Amino acid sequence: MNVTETVYTNLRRKLMAGRYDPGTHLKEEIIAGDMGVSRTPVRAAFARLIAEGLLSSGVKRGAIVTEWRKEHVAEIFSLRILLEGQGAYLSASHATPEQLDLMERTCDAMEAAFAARNEGWQKALDEGNRVIHELLYDASGSPYLRLSGRHLLDVQMVMGGFFIYSDPDVEESLRHHRELHKALTLGNGDWARAVMACHLSAATERFLRGDDTQ
């Protein structure tokens, strides 16, 4: 990974993890100093992040951290329903036994984490959830779909992930994962796409509801 890509990746992860408050003015020279690089890769990273909507143009070689709004969340989930629905449909025909086994083991691990509720269990659910949703892109067999959709998965990190889920919400989400695995195992693409649409529509409502309580 070259310097420009490294700076972009690291800065994007910080933005998605909420390290900077909305409206914060990021300056090229400060970010460059923090990362031990010149301003050139920072400027390139800012340009990419502005194009993605995570930053907006600032003044004096800087950028502003974008404020997340309800309409942003709704739009991203609408796109995810389309892209991941197609990913689920294609995965029903293309998923390998190894990928289906990984999905089943991930479902097992998430359910066990929820049942035990040990320290860090929400983080474990977030990580497992990411594995399952990324798997749909990987198993789809479409590099274009994978390239277009994987960045959208980060919205769950921004909005709080499973940390804002009630127990019934978690249980419903885990059931959807199990049903999705069954649809993929049976090779039923229409069923898999319908499950994904239901799963992400429910997630949209949870995140919007969670935003109301913050």
trRosetta pair geometry for C-beta under 8 A, 3 or more apart (Angstrom, degrees):
i j d omega theta_ij theta_ji phi_ij phi_ji
1 5 4.7 -123 -170 94 90 123
1 6 5.2 116 127 -65 115 85
1 9 7.2 -29 -172 2 147 146
2 5 5.1 90 56 15 73 104
2 6 6.9 -134 101 -9 35 93
3 6 5.6 -57 -147 36 31 113
3 7 6.3 29 158 -18 67 105
3 37 5.7 149 -176 -130 119 132
3 41 4.8 -109 125 -72 97 158
4 7 6.0 -55 -150 35 28 108
4 8 6.3 27 154 -17 63 109
4 40 7.7 -65 -88 122 99 85
4 41 4.1 -145 -97 -131 60 97
4 44 5.0 -21 -147 83 116 145
4 45 6.8 -172 -168 -53 68 84
5 8 5.7 -55 -146 39 31 113
5 9 6.1 31 157 -19 66 109
6 9 5.9 -57 -145 38 27 109
6 10 6.2 21 160 -14 64 110
6 41 7.7 7 59 170 82 148
7 10 6.1 -59 -144 40 26 106
7 11 6.0 20 161 -14 64 113
7 31 7.8 90 -164 148 110 111
7 35 5.8 93 -115 148 91 165
7 37 5.9 -91 -77 43 126 162
7 41 4.4 128 14 136 149 113
7 42 5.8 -110 176 -81 146 55
7 44 7.6 95 76 68 127 94
7 45 4.6 -115 117 -46 101 144
8 11 6.1 -63 -144 41 23 105
8 12 6.0 23 159 -21 63 112
8 41 7.7 -110 -32 173 80 91
8 44 7.1 -67 -62 110 111 89
8 45 4.0 -162 -86 -119 68 94
8 48 5.6 11 -133 59 128 145
8 49 7.2 -172 -145 -44 83 97
9 12 5.8 -58 -144 36 25 111
9 13 6.4 26 157 -20 62 106
10 13 5.9 -54 -151 33 29 111
10 14 6.7 28 153 -17 63 105
10 35 6.6 139 87 -115 148 125
11 14 5.7 -55 -152 35 34 112
11 15 6.4 34 151 -18 67 105
11 31 6.8 26 -100 -160 124 132
11 35 8.0 -52 -58 -62 95 145
11 42 7.8 116 -56 -134 150 73
11 45 5.2 97 35 158 145 139
11 49 6.7 -82 115 -55 119 148
12 15 5.7 -55 -149 37 33 111
12 16 6.2 27 156 -14 67 109
12 45 7.8 -131 -38 -168 87 106
12 49 6.3 -161 -89 -97 85 110
12 52 7.9 24 -121 63 115 161
12 54 6.8 101 -129 64 76 173
12 154 8.0 -63 160 -130 101 169
13 16 5.8 -58 -143 41 29 107
13 17 6.0 22 158 -14 65 113
14 17 5.8 -61 -142 43 28 106
14 19 4.0 -56 -173 35 86 141
14 20 6.6 62 138 -13 102 98
15 18 7.9 45 174 -64 30 23
15 19 7.0 -68 -69 41 26 92
15 20 6.2 -29 -106 36 64 112
15 49 6.9 132 -10 -151 165 134
15 54 5.0 73 144 176 152 128
15 55 7.4 -89 -114 -52 151 88
15 65 6.7 -170 -130 -132 99 102
16 54 7.6 -53 -61 -125 74 136
16 154 4.5 -63 -138 -180 139 123
16 157 5.0 48 158 89 98 130
16 158 5.7 -85 -155 -63 61 88
17 157 6.3 -50 -91 159 51 123
18 157 7.9 -151 -17 142 93 84
18 158 6.6 136 -59 -136 92 57
20 24 4.5 -121 180 50 102 150
20 26 6.8 -20 -137 -67 159 111
20 65 4.6 -167 119 -80 119 154
21 24 5.1 113 63 -42 72 110
21 65 6.7 131 92 77 37 147
22 65 5.5 -137 -125 111 35 101
22 66 6.6 -45 -134 115 91 29
22 67 3.7 79 -173 -97 140 72
22 68 6.8 -127 -82 7 133 67
23 64 6.4 -21 -144 -171 33 104
23 65 6.3 -35 26 65 22 89
23 67 6.3 26 -43 -60 82 104
24 64 7.2 154 76 -154 40 57
24 65 4.4 28 47 11 87 125
25 58 5.6 123 -143 -138 89 145
25 62 5.4 30 179 153 90 144
25 63 7.7 159 -155 82 54 31
25 64 5.8 -28 -99 -98 61 72
26 30 7.2 -136 -167 69 61 114
26 31 5.9 40 177 -49 105 124
26 46 7.5 -171 95 -105 121 110
26 55 7.1 -66 35 -125 130 129
26 58 7.2 177 52 -7 64 154
26 62 5.8 166 85 -164 50 89
26 63 5.1 -15 60 63 103 81
26 64 7.4 -179 16 -88 80 20
26 65 6.6 93 -24 -47 108 87
27 30 4.4 75 70 10 99 107
27 31 6.8 180 83 -6 48 87
27 60 7.4 -19 -125 107 99 98
27 61 6.9 58 -159 99 71 84
27 62 4.6 -42 -101 -98 54 113
28 31 6.1 -65 -148 42 27 105
28 32 5.9 27 158 -20 66 113
28 39 4.6 51 155 -144 121 104
28 42 4.9 137 -149 108 78 130
28 43 5.9 13 -122 -68 132 79
28 46 7.1 -66 -89 -29 91 144
28 61 4.5 -60 6 148 130 105
28 62 6.3 -126 -18 -84 75 55
29 32 5.6 -54 -142 38 29 114
29 33 6.3 30 157 -20 63 106
29 39 6.4 -28 -82 -88 58 113
29 61 7.5 66 -23 106 85 128
30 33 5.8 -54 -148 36 29 110
30 34 6.4 30 153 -19 64 106
31 34 5.7 -54 -147 36 32 112
31 35 6.2 9 161 -1 66 113
31 42 4.9 139 96 -139 117 133
32 35 6.3 -71 -145 49 25 96
32 36 8.0 -140 165 37 55 6
32 37 5.4 -105 -150 78 75 70
32 38 6.1 -28 -155 158 129 15
32 39 4.9 -62 -64 -82 153 55
32 41 7.9 129 -111 60 91 83
32 42 4.7 -95 -68 -22 87 146
33 36 7.4 31 -172 -71 29 38
35 42 7.3 158 42 -79 135 106
37 41 5.3 -48 150 49 143 124
37 42 6.6 154 89 -39 114 94
38 41 6.6 99 67 12 76 87
38 42 7.6 -142 106 4 46 98
39 42 5.3 -69 -155 46 46 114
39 43 5.7 50 151 -29 81 104
39 61 7.1 -8 -168 177 136 135
40 43 5.8 -52 -147 31 28 111
40 44 6.6 25 155 -15 62 105
41 44 5.5 -52 -147 38 38 113
41 45 6.2 41 152 -22 68 103
42 45 5.6 -53 -147 36 32 112
42 46 6.4 38 151 -23 65 102
43 46 5.7 -49 -149 32 31 115
43 47 6.7 35 151 -22 62 103
43 61 7.1 -55 -98 -157 104 94
44 47 5.7 -51 -153 31 34 114
44 48 6.7 30 152 -15 64 103
45 48 5.9 -56 -151 37 34 108
45 49 6.2 26 155 -13 68 111
46 49 5.9 -63 -144 43 28 107
46 50 6.1 33 156 -24 66 106
46 55 6.1 -84 -154 93 70 160
46 62 7.9 -155 -130 -174 150 26
46 63 4.6 -177 -151 -32 112 141
47 50 5.8 -52 -147 33 28 113
47 51 6.6 29 153 -19 61 105
48 51 5.6 -55 -153 35 33 113
48 52 6.5 26 151 -14 66 108
49 52 5.5 -53 -144 40 36 110
49 54 4.6 -70 -172 67 92 109
49 55 4.3 56 118 10 107 113
49 63 7.1 94 86 150 116 164
50 53 7.7 52 180 -66 30 21
50 54 7.7 -91 -72 57 24 65
50 55 4.8 -60 -77 84 64 93
50 56 6.3 101 -133 -118 89 24
50 57 6.0 54 -135 -60 141 69
50 63 6.2 -124 -69 -133 105 130
52 55 8.0 55 60 22 86 74
52 151 7.0 -104 -142 165 128 147
53 66 6.0 17 161 -48 64 176
53 72 7.4 172 152 -136 138 119
54 65 7.6 -36 159 -146 70 64
54 66 5.7 -150 -173 22 23 120
55 58 7.9 -61 175 -22 106 99
55 63 4.1 20 175 159 131 130
55 64 6.4 137 -165 67 74 43
55 65 6.3 -48 -108 -102 72 37
55 66 6.0 -139 -95 -25 16 93
56 63 6.7 153 71 -168 34 81
56 64 4.8 -26 62 63 89 101
56 66 5.6 109 -24 -83 95 87
57 63 6.4 -62 -123 -119 25 75
57 64 7.4 5 79 16 23 95
58 62 3.7 -59 93 99 137 87
58 63 4.6 -156 -1 -96 109 15
58 64 4.8 137 -76 -33 98 79
59 62 6.3 0 64 46 40 104
68 72 5.3 -120 -154 69 68 143
68 73 6.8 67 174 -49 106 93
68 158 6.0 144 -71 154 159 130
68 159 7.3 -142 143 -78 156 83
69 72 5.0 105 56 0 68 101
69 73 7.5 -134 101 -2 40 87
70 73 5.7 -57 -153 36 37 110
70 74 6.2 33 154 -17 71 107
70 208 5.8 64 -143 -129 103 93
70 211 5.9 171 -87 100 87 160
71 74 5.6 -52 -142 39 35 111
71 75 6.1 37 157 -21 66 107
72 75 5.9 -58 -149 36 27 109
72 76 6.3 24 156 -17 64 109
73 76 5.9 -58 -148 37 29 109
73 77 6.3 21 159 -12 65 109
73 155 6.6 142 -125 -179 70 129
73 159 6.3 75 -112 -78 126 143
73 204 7.1 144 141 -144 96 74
73 207 5.4 -154 -175 122 139 128
73 208 6.3 173 99 -75 138 76
73 211 6.9 -150 -2 -43 160 146
74 77 6.0 -59 -146 41 28 106
74 78 6.3 34 154 -24 64 106
74 204 6.3 72 -117 -160 62 117
74 208 6.9 40 -68 -76 93 123
75 78 5.6 -53 -149 32 31 114
75 79 6.6 29 153 -16 64 104
76 79 5.8 -56 -154 37 33 110
76 80 6.3 33 149 -20 66 106
76 152 5.5 171 -167 -153 95 99
76 155 4.8 133 131 -67 154 159
77 80 5.2 -50 -143 37 38 115
77 81 6.4 47 154 -27 66 97
77 155 7.4 -128 -58 95 74 155
77 200 5.7 171 -168 169 93 101
77 201 7.8 128 155 -96 122 35
77 203 6.6 -169 -130 93 129 98
77 204 4.2 153 129 -89 165 104
77 207 7.4 176 -55 41 139 139
78 81 5.8 -46 -152 26 31 113
78 82 7.0 27 151 -13 60 103
78 204 7.9 62 -51 -99 62 144
79 82 5.8 -57 -156 37 36 109
79 83 6.0 18 156 -7 72 113
79 149 7.9 -174 141 -118 97 80
79 152 5.9 -138 98 -118 116 154
80 83 5.9 -62 -134 48 31 101
80 84 5.2 10 175 0 73 118
80 149 7.1 108 -119 -154 63 102
80 152 5.2 -170 -77 134 95 135
80 153 7.7 117 -116 -79 124 54
80 155 7.9 -116 -43 33 138 133
80 200 5.4 -162 107 -148 110 147
81 84 6.8 -51 -116 49 16 94
81 85 5.6 25 167 -27 54 119
81 196 7.1 151 -142 129 58 91
81 197 5.3 65 -159 -121 104 69
81 200 4.8 -165 -84 89 80 138
81 201 6.7 55 -99 -57 132 77
82 85 5.9 -60 -144 34 16 113
82 86 6.6 11 158 -13 57 107
83 86 6.0 -59 -155 37 28 107
83 87 6.3 30 148 -20 64 107
83 145 6.4 158 -163 -161 90 87
83 148 6.2 -148 -126 106 135 108
83 149 4.0 172 151 -96 143 124
83 152 7.0 118 51 35 147 150
84 87 4.9 -46 -142 37 41 119
84 88 6.2 46 154 -23 68 98
84 133 6.5 -38 -125 -153 135 93
84 136 5.7 58 -152 105 83 151
84 137 7.7 -61 -108 -57 72 84
84 149 6.5 148 -60 -169 72 145
84 196 5.2 -154 122 -177 97 135
84 200 6.6 130 64 -50 134 145
85 88 5.8 -49 -148 33 30 110
85 89 6.5 33 150 -21 62 105
85 193 4.4 64 -174 -153 86 86
85 196 4.8 -179 -95 89 61 126
85 197 5.4 37 -97 -59 125 87
85 200 7.9 -101 -52 21 91 137
86 89 5.4 -50 -147 34 35 115
86 90 6.3 29 157 -13 67 106
86 140 7.3 52 124 -137 76 138
86 145 6.3 -135 104 -129 117 136
86 193 7.2 38 -73 -114 29 114
87 90 6.0 -59 -146 41 29 105
87 91 6.0 32 155 -25 65 111
87 136 3.9 85 132 146 121 101
87 137 5.2 -48 -131 -80 142 50
87 139 7.6 93 176 66 89 80
87 140 4.4 -83 -140 -67 69 133
87 142 7.6 -125 -105 44 72 115
87 145 5.8 165 -81 152 89 134
87 146 8.0 104 -110 -76 121 62
87 149 6.8 -110 -45 57 135 169
87 196 7.7 152 65 -123 87 168
88 91 5.6 -54 -141 35 29 114
88 92 6.9 43 155 -33 60 95
88 136 5.4 -30 -71 -144 63 126
88 180 6.6 -84 -136 -150 125 108
88 183 7.6 28 173 100 110 130
88 184 7.3 -104 -161 -75 76 102
88 189 7.3 140 122 -153 69 65
88 192 3.9 -163 157 145 102 103
88 193 5.2 163 83 -81 112 50
88 195 7.0 -150 180 64 156 94
88 196 4.3 -167 -15 -30 154 140
89 92 6.2 -49 -167 14 30 114
89 189 4.0 61 -157 -176 66 105
89 190 7.1 43 -120 -72 97 34
89 192 6.0 173 -80 80 39 109
89 193 4.4 15 -63 -59 97 115
90 93 6.2 -68 -167 42 43 100
90 94 5.7 -5 154 14 80 123
90 139 7.6 159 106 114 86 72
90 140 3.9 61 87 -151 128 79
90 141 6.0 -132 160 37 120 95
90 142 6.2 -5 149 -12 174 114
90 145 7.4 154 26 25 153 169
90 189 7.1 61 -49 -129 21 123
91 94 5.9 -79 -125 58 33 87
91 95 4.6 47 -180 -50 82 105
91 99 7.7 -123 -158 128 107 142
91 135 7.6 77 -131 131 147 80
91 136 5.3 -91 -36 -142 150 64
91 139 4.0 59 -128 106 101 113
91 140 5.3 -53 -57 -78 78 58
91 184 5.6 -31 121 -124 103 117
91 189 8.0 144 57 -113 55 84
91 192 6.7 -145 68 163 97 158
92 95 7.0 3 -90 5 14 110
92 183 6.5 -60 -102 139 116 84
92 184 5.3 -128 -100 -122 63 56
92 186 7.8 -24 -153 79 104 61
92 187 5.1 110 168 -157 88 39
92 188 5.9 -106 -153 67 142 25
92 189 3.8 -157 48 -77 142 67
92 191 7.8 118 -103 56 147 84
92 192 4.8 -163 -59 0 117 146
93 187 6.4 72 -88 -152 51 91
93 189 6.3 -11 -28 -63 94 121
94 139 5.8 154 98 164 92 70
94 140 6.3 73 60 -172 138 18
94 141 4.1 -106 -160 -27 164 123
95 99 4.6 -126 -164 86 87 128
95 100 5.4 99 140 -54 123 89
95 103 8.0 -18 -163 -9 142 138
95 135 7.9 46 -123 158 112 100
95 139 4.0 15 -98 -170 79 134
95 184 5.4 24 21 180 156 118
96 99 4.7 98 52 5 77 100
96 100 7.1 -143 94 -2 41 86
96 139 7.1 -138 9 -126 70 96
97 100 5.7 -56 -146 40 34 110
97 101 6.1 37 154 -22 66 106
98 101 5.6 -54 -147 36 30 113
98 102 6.4 34 152 -21 64 103
99 102 5.6 -48 -148 33 34 113
99 103 6.5 35 152 -19 63 103
99 135 5.8 148 -166 -166 101 109
99 138 7.0 -168 -121 100 131 110
99 139 4.8 140 162 -90 161 120
100 103 5.6 -51 -150 35 34 113
100 104 6.4 34 152 -19 65 104
100 181 7.0 117 -156 -157 80 87
100 184 6.2 -171 -108 117 100 116
100 185 5.8 110 -154 -89 136 81
101 104 5.7 -53 -148 36 33 111
101 105 6.3 30 155 -16 66 107
102 105 5.8 -57 -145 40 30 109
102 106 6.2 31 155 -21 65 108
102 131 7.2 -126 155 164 107 117
102 135 6.5 -176 98 -110 120 139
103 106 5.7 -55 -146 36 29 112
103 107 6.5 34 153 -20 63 103
103 131 8.0 -180 -103 126 55 98
103 132 5.9 87 -132 -121 86 83
103 135 5.8 -177 -76 116 99 166
103 177 7.8 -162 -179 179 94 95
103 180 7.9 -110 180 105 136 100
103 181 5.1 175 128 -106 121 106
103 184 7.2 33 68 64 167 150
104 107 5.7 -51 -151 33 32 113
104 108 6.5 36 149 -20 64 103
104 181 5.8 120 -80 -162 71 147
105 108 5.4 -49 -150 34 35 116
105 109 6.4 34 152 -19 66 105
106 109 5.7 -53 -145 37 33 111
106 110 6.3 33 155 -19 66 105
106 128 4.9 155 -175 -156 95 93
106 131 4.9 -154 -121 94 148 133
106 132 5.6 -172 110 -62 145 91
106 135 8.0 -162 12 -24 156 146
106 177 7.9 -109 105 178 98 137
107 110 5.9 -56 -146 37 29 109
107 111 6.3 26 158 -16 64 108
107 128 7.8 142 -76 173 27 126
107 132 7.5 80 -62 -88 77 131
107 174 7.1 119 -154 -162 83 82
107 177 5.1 176 -106 126 102 120
107 178 5.7 117 -158 -81 144 72
107 181 6.1 -67 -35 -30 149 151
108 111 6.0 -62 -150 39 26 107
108 112 6.3 24 154 -18 64 110
109 112 5.7 -55 -145 38 30 112
109 113 6.3 33 155 -21 65 105
109 124 7.2 -123 148 170 99 111
109 128 5.7 -171 90 -100 107 134
110 113 5.7 -52 -147 34 31 111
110 114 6.4 28 155 -16 64 106
110 124 7.2 174 -112 130 58 91
110 125 5.4 86 -144 -119 95 70
110 128 4.1 -167 -72 110 105 161
110 129 7.3 97 -109 -52 141 69
110 174 6.0 -172 117 -113 118 104
110 177 7.1 36 61 64 151 167
111 114 5.8 -55 -148 38 31 110
111 115 6.2 32 154 -20 65 108
111 174 5.7 113 -85 -163 84 140
112 115 5.7 -54 -145 36 31 112
112 116 6.2 19 160 -10 66 111
113 116 6.2 -63 -144 43 26 102
113 117 7.7 92 158 -71 54 33
113 118 7.4 -90 -149 36 67 89
113 121 4.6 159 168 -148 92 87
113 124 4.2 -152 -136 102 157 137
113 125 5.9 -161 97 -57 135 78
113 128 7.4 -174 19 -12 143 142
114 117 6.8 18 -172 -64 33 75
114 121 6.5 133 -88 170 37 124
114 125 6.5 68 -65 -81 93 122
114 170 5.6 166 -130 152 135 135
114 171 7.8 159 159 -77 152 62
114 174 6.7 -91 5 -59 160 149
116 121 6.7 -174 81 -98 84 130
117 121 5.1 -93 -133 1 38 166
118 121 5.6 125 55 -57 54 103
120 123 4.8 -48 -168 40 77 118
120 124 6.0 85 133 -27 84 97
121 124 5.4 -51 -150 34 38 116
121 125 6.5 40 151 -20 67 101
122 125 5.6 -52 -153 34 36 112
122 126 6.5 39 149 -20 66 102
122 161 6.8 123 163 109 99 110
122 162 4.5 -167 -156 92 83 104
122 163 4.9 82 168 -78 152 67
122 165 7.9 167 -130 39 104 103
123 126 5.5 -50 -149 34 36 114
123 127 6.4 34 153 -18 66 104
124 127 5.8 -54 -148 37 31 110
124 128 6.3 29 154 -16 64 108
125 128 5.7 -56 -145 40 31 110
125 129 6.1 37 155 -24 65 107
125 161 7.5 147 94 158 94 109
125 162 4.2 21 94 -15 130 169
125 170 7.0 -56 -140 -137 158 111
126 129 5.7 -55 -147 34 28 114
126 130 6.5 30 154 -21 62 104
126 156 7.0 175 -140 128 94 118
126 157 7.2 92 -169 -92 131 75
126 161 4.1 4 -102 -172 119 148
126 162 5.4 -136 -58 9 79 103
126 163 8.0 -4 -54 -24 125 84
127 130 5.8 -52 -153 32 32 112
127 131 6.7 36 149 -22 63 102
128 131 5.5 -49 -153 29 37 115
128 132 6.6 33 153 -17 67 103
129 132 5.9 -56 -153 35 33 109
129 133 6.4 19 157 -9 67 110
129 156 7.1 -107 114 133 137 166
129 161 7.4 168 49 -154 146 101
129 162 7.1 164 -19 -44 143 112
129 173 7.6 -21 -105 162 120 130
129 177 8.0 -111 -112 -81 69 134
130 133 6.1 -62 -143 43 30 103
130 134 5.9 26 161 -15 67 112
130 153 6.3 102 -130 162 82 134
130 156 7.9 -157 -76 65 86 135
131 134 6.2 -62 -144 41 23 106
131 135 6.2 33 154 -31 61 108
132 135 5.6 -53 -153 26 28 118
132 136 7.3 34 151 -25 59 96
132 177 5.8 -51 -145 -134 165 113
132 180 7.7 93 178 87 122 142
133 136 5.9 -41 -160 18 39 113
133 137 7.6 33 147 -9 61 98
133 153 5.5 152 110 -117 135 123
134 137 5.8 -55 -161 36 44 109
134 138 6.2 39 146 -16 74 109
134 150 6.4 49 -119 -127 86 103
134 153 6.8 -18 -66 -64 81 170
135 138 5.5 -58 -144 43 35 111
135 139 5.6 24 161 -13 72 113
136 139 6.1 -57 -133 44 24 102
136 140 6.3 43 157 -45 59 100
136 196 7.5 100 -130 -103 160 139
137 140 5.7 -42 -151 7 29 119
137 142 7.9 -90 -162 68 63 84
137 145 6.1 -162 -140 118 81 92
137 146 4.0 116 167 -110 109 76
137 149 5.6 -163 -96 75 126 121
137 150 5.7 -107 38 -70 176 92
138 146 6.5 75 -76 -108 44 130
139 184 7.8 30 127 -152 154 136
140 145 5.3 -64 104 79 154 144
140 146 6.9 -176 49 -53 118 88
142 145 3.7 56 98 11 122 113
142 146 6.5 165 94 -13 67 83
143 146 5.5 -55 -147 39 36 114
143 147 6.1 37 155 -21 68 107
144 147 5.8 -53 -145 37 30 111
144 148 6.2 26 157 -17 64 110
145 148 5.9 -60 -145 39 28 108
145 149 6.0 0 168 -1 65 121
146 149 6.5 -75 -137 45 20 96
146 150 6.0 21 -180 -34 64 113
147 150 7.2 -43 -126 13 15 104
149 152 5.6 -58 -165 27 57 116
149 153 7.5 65 147 -33 77 90
150 153 5.8 -34 -169 5 49 116
151 154 6.1 -35 -178 6 52 115
152 155 6.2 -17 180 -9 59 111
153 156 6.6 -36 175 14 59 107
154 157 5.3 -46 -167 30 63 115
154 158 6.5 64 140 -22 79 100
155 158 5.4 -53 -153 34 42 115
155 159 6.2 20 158 -5 74 110
155 207 7.9 25 140 -143 106 163
156 159 6.2 -66 -142 47 30 97
156 160 7.9 -82 176 63 56 41
156 161 5.0 72 152 -94 92 69
156 203 7.7 -44 -99 -178 108 132
156 207 7.7 -110 -114 -87 63 132
157 161 5.9 16 -99 -50 41 109
159 164 7.0 -68 141 13 83 147
159 207 4.7 21 151 -147 155 112
159 210 6.6 105 166 87 102 132
159 211 7.0 -55 -146 -66 108 95
160 163 4.7 -107 174 66 90 104
160 164 4.1 70 107 -23 137 113
160 207 7.7 163 43 -126 98 81
160 210 6.1 -136 50 156 142 148
161 164 7.3 131 71 15 35 86
162 165 4.8 -43 -155 16 60 126
162 170 6.4 62 -153 -101 109 102
162 173 7.9 -138 -107 63 100 163
164 206 6.9 139 109 157 105 97
164 207 7.2 92 85 -110 144 53
164 210 3.7 37 172 -127 144 143
164 213 7.9 154 -151 60 109 121
165 169 3.9 -144 -161 96 88 126
165 170 4.9 111 133 -58 133 80
165 173 7.0 -50 -136 -5 150 140
165 206 6.4 8 -102 -173 75 143
166 169 4.6 102 51 2 70 106
166 170 7.3 -133 96 -5 39 85
167 170 5.7 -52 -149 33 34 111
167 171 6.4 34 154 -19 66 106
168 171 5.5 -53 -145 37 35 114
168 172 6.3 37 156 -20 67 104
169 172 5.9 -57 -151 35 29 110
169 173 6.4 28 153 -18 64 108
169 206 5.6 103 -143 -114 135 136
170 173 5.7 -58 -150 37 31 111
170 174 6.3 28 155 -17 67 107
171 174 5.9 -56 -147 37 29 110
171 175 6.5 33 153 -21 63 105
172 175 5.7 -53 -151 33 32 113
172 176 6.6 36 151 -22 64 102
172 202 6.4 -122 131 165 132 156
173 176 5.7 -51 -154 30 33 113
173 177 6.8 35 149 -20 64 101
173 199 7.0 88 -133 -151 65 93
173 202 7.5 -161 -81 103 74 128
173 203 7.3 75 -104 -79 110 95
174 177 5.6 -48 -153 31 37 114
174 178 6.7 37 150 -18 65 103
175 178 5.7 -55 -153 36 35 112
175 179 6.3 32 152 -17 68 106
176 179 5.7 -56 -146 39 32 109
176 180 6.1 36 154 -22 66 106
176 195 6.0 151 -162 179 82 95
176 198 6.6 -161 -121 98 119 100
176 199 4.0 132 174 -98 150 106
176 202 7.5 -162 -55 41 149 140
177 180 5.6 -53 -148 35 30 114
177 181 6.5 32 153 -20 63 103
177 199 7.8 99 -57 -122 56 141
178 181 5.7 -52 -151 33 32 112
178 182 6.6 32 150 -19 64 104
179 182 5.6 -51 -151 34 35 113
179 183 6.4 36 151 -20 66 104
179 195 5.1 -169 111 -128 109 136
180 183 5.7 -53 -148 35 32 111
180 184 6.4 29 155 -16 66 106
180 192 6.0 77 -149 -140 72 77
180 195 4.7 -175 -82 117 76 142
180 196 6.6 80 -110 -64 122 76
180 199 7.0 -10 -53 -40 127 149
181 184 5.8 -57 -147 39 31 109
181 185 6.1 34 154 -23 65 108
182 185 5.7 -54 -146 35 30 113
182 186 6.4 18 158 -9 64 110
183 186 6.1 -64 -148 44 28 103
183 188 4.9 -92 -160 69 77 99
183 189 7.9 122 159 -90 106 13
183 191 4.0 -155 -131 107 120 108
183 192 4.0 172 122 -71 129 72
183 195 5.7 -163 -4 -3 151 140
184 187 7.4 36 -178 -74 33 31
184 188 8.0 -97 -66 46 20 64
184 192 5.5 80 -65 -100 71 132
186 191 7.5 8 73 54 122 146
188 191 3.9 27 120 23 120 119
188 192 6.3 151 94 -20 68 86
189 192 5.5 -55 -144 37 34 113
189 193 6.2 32 159 -18 68 104
190 193 5.9 -54 -149 36 29 109
190 194 6.4 29 153 -18 63 108
191 194 5.7 -58 -149 37 31 111
191 195 6.4 33 154 -21 66 105
192 195 5.8 -53 -149 34 30 112
192 196 6.5 29 154 -17 64 106
193 196 5.8 -55 -149 37 32 111
193 197 6.4 35 153 -21 65 105
194 197 5.7 -52 -148 34 32 112
194 198 6.5 31 153 -16 64 106
195 198 5.8 -58 -151 39 31 110
195 199 6.0 33 152 -23 67 110
196 199 5.4 -52 -141 36 32 115
196 200 6.2 18 164 -8 67 109
197 200 6.4 -62 -142 44 24 99
197 201 6.0 27 158 -21 62 112
198 201 5.8 -57 -142 37 26 112
198 202 6.4 25 159 -17 62 107
199 202 6.2 -62 -157 36 24 108
199 203 6.5 22 149 -18 62 109
200 203 5.2 -48 -143 36 39 116
200 204 6.4 52 153 -29 65 95
201 204 5.6 -44 -153 24 33 116
201 205 7.0 31 151 -15 61 101
202 205 5.9 -55 -157 35 36 110
202 206 6.6 35 149 -19 67 105
203 206 5.5 -54 -149 36 36 113
203 207 6.3 31 157 -16 69 106
204 207 6.1 -61 -149 38 27 105
204 208 6.3 22 157 -14 65 110
205 208 5.9 -58 -144 40 29 108
205 209 6.1 30 157 -19 65 111
206 209 5.7 -60 -147 40 28 111
206 210 6.1 30 154 -21 65 108
207 210 5.5 -50 -144 37 32 114
207 211 6.4 39 153 -25 63 100
208 211 5.6 -47 -151 29 33 115
208 212 7.0 39 149 -23 60 99
209 212 5.7 -48 -159 25 36 115
209 213 7.1 22 150 -12 64 106
210 213 5.9 -64 -155 37 38 105
210 214 6.7 44 151 -36 69 103
211 214 5.9 -49 -151 16 36 116
